[in-house]
Amino acid sequence: MSGRILVAYASRKGSTAGIAQAIGKELTSEGYAVDVNEMKSITSLAGFNAVVIGAPVYTGKVTGDVAAFVTANKDGLSRLPVAGFVTGIAPVYPKTGDVKGFTDQLITALAPIRPVAVTMFAGTLDAEKMNFVERSLTSLMKVPTSDFRDWDAIRAWARKLPGMMNL
Ligand SMILES: Cc1cc2nc3c(=O)[nH]c(=O)nc-3n(C[C@H](O)[C@H](O)[C@H](O)COP(=O)(O)O)c2cc1C
């Protein structure tokens, strides 16, 4: 059991960053060397044996960072096992979208690279971190505000990755 894993994330308000860190911590405790970095800051995949990609959903769309990251790193990604997750409120509040629709968006953004696993985790909604428009939008939709991140589910998914990635 060895290998160097990159956890590449996008995050506007920090909750996906927290999930990426938790995945990194879990993989580190399993004996892997792990880098957890913002997608935007990554310039090369050299030296990595696998990549985990995570990004939040805003107003029905997985953030554009994923498409940009995939385009910029297509060659590197096509040679490595890739897994991905999206973060949003839909798993706990289905009015904000369809979980399968969001994981499918991630699959589409990654194509033609085929991820070994995709999932969606519940994120966080914090009224204090929203601007006026965001607050109006979410209160209009009566979206509950809380930290919905399920750390046990996140850690359990992380532990399954090395097996799925043949590491
Ligand atoms: C303005 C706004 C729009 C959002 N739209 C969606 C949505 O369409 N579907 C969804 O599941 N979650 C939606 N969310 C919830 C975010 O995905 C959630 O807050 C997530 O944890 C944000 O991740 P981040 O902290 O990494 O930026 C929205 C949140 C905000 C503030």
The ligand as a MOL file (V3000), in Angstrom:
LIG
                    3D

  0  0  0     0  0            999 V3000
M  V30 BEGIN CTAB
M  V30 COUNTS 31 33 0 0 0
M  V30 BEGIN ATOM
M  V30 1 C -26.1680 30.9390 -3.6590 0
M  V30 2 C -26.0860 29.4730 -3.3960 0
M  V30 3 C -26.6130 28.5950 -4.3220 0
M  V30 4 C -26.5470 27.2020 -4.0960 0
M  V30 5 N -27.0990 26.3570 -5.0100 0
M  V30 6 C -27.1000 25.0140 -4.7530 0
M  V30 7 C -27.7440 24.1110 -5.6510 0
M  V30 8 O -28.2640 24.4700 -6.6960 0
M  V30 9 N -27.7390 22.7880 -5.3160 0
M  V30 10 C -27.1530 22.3080 -4.1830 0
M  V30 11 O -27.2070 21.1120 -3.9410 0
M  V30 12 N -26.5140 23.1630 -3.3190 0
M  V30 13 C -26.4920 24.4890 -3.5720 0
M  V30 14 N -25.8810 25.3520 -2.7040 0
M  V30 15 C -25.2230 24.8110 -1.5100 0
M  V30 16 C -23.7090 24.7540 -1.6600 0
M  V30 17 O -23.3540 23.7790 -2.5790 0
M  V30 18 C -23.1180 24.4650 -0.2670 0
M  V30 19 O -23.2410 25.6280 0.5020 0
M  V30 20 C -21.6790 23.9990 -0.3190 0
M  V30 21 O -21.3400 23.4610 0.9420 0
M  V30 22 C -20.7540 25.1170 -0.7160 0
M  V30 23 O -19.4240 24.6390 -0.8200 0
M  V30 24 P -18.1550 25.5570 -0.5220 0
M  V30 25 O -18.2460 26.0040 0.9210 0
M  V30 26 O -17.0080 24.6620 -0.7340 0
M  V30 27 O -18.1880 26.7200 -1.4570 0
M  V30 28 C -25.9310 26.7160 -2.9110 0
M  V30 29 C -25.3940 27.6280 -1.9970 0
M  V30 30 C -25.4570 28.9840 -2.2170 0
M  V30 31 C -24.8670 29.9120 -1.2020 0
M  V30 END ATOM
M  V30 BEGIN BOND
M  V30 1 1 1 2
M  V30 2 1 2 3
M  V30 3 2 2 30
M  V30 4 2 3 4
M  V30 5 1 4 5
M  V30 6 1 4 28
M  V30 7 2 5 6
M  V30 8 1 6 7
M  V30 9 1 6 13
M  V30 10 2 7 8
M  V30 11 1 7 9
M  V30 12 1 9 10
M  V30 13 2 10 11
M  V30 14 1 10 12
M  V30 15 2 12 13
M  V30 16 1 13 14
M  V30 17 1 14 15
M  V30 18 1 14 28
M  V30 19 1 15 16
M  V30 20 1 16 17
M  V30 21 1 16 18
M  V30 22 1 18 19
M  V30 23 1 18 20
M  V30 24 1 20 21
M  V30 25 1 20 22
M  V30 26 1 22 23
M  V30 27 1 23 24
M  V30 28 2 24 25
M  V30 29 1 24 26
M  V30 30 1 24 27
M  V30 31 2 28 29
M  V30 32 1 29 30
M  V30 33 1 30 31
M  V30 END BOND
M  V30 END CTAB
M  END
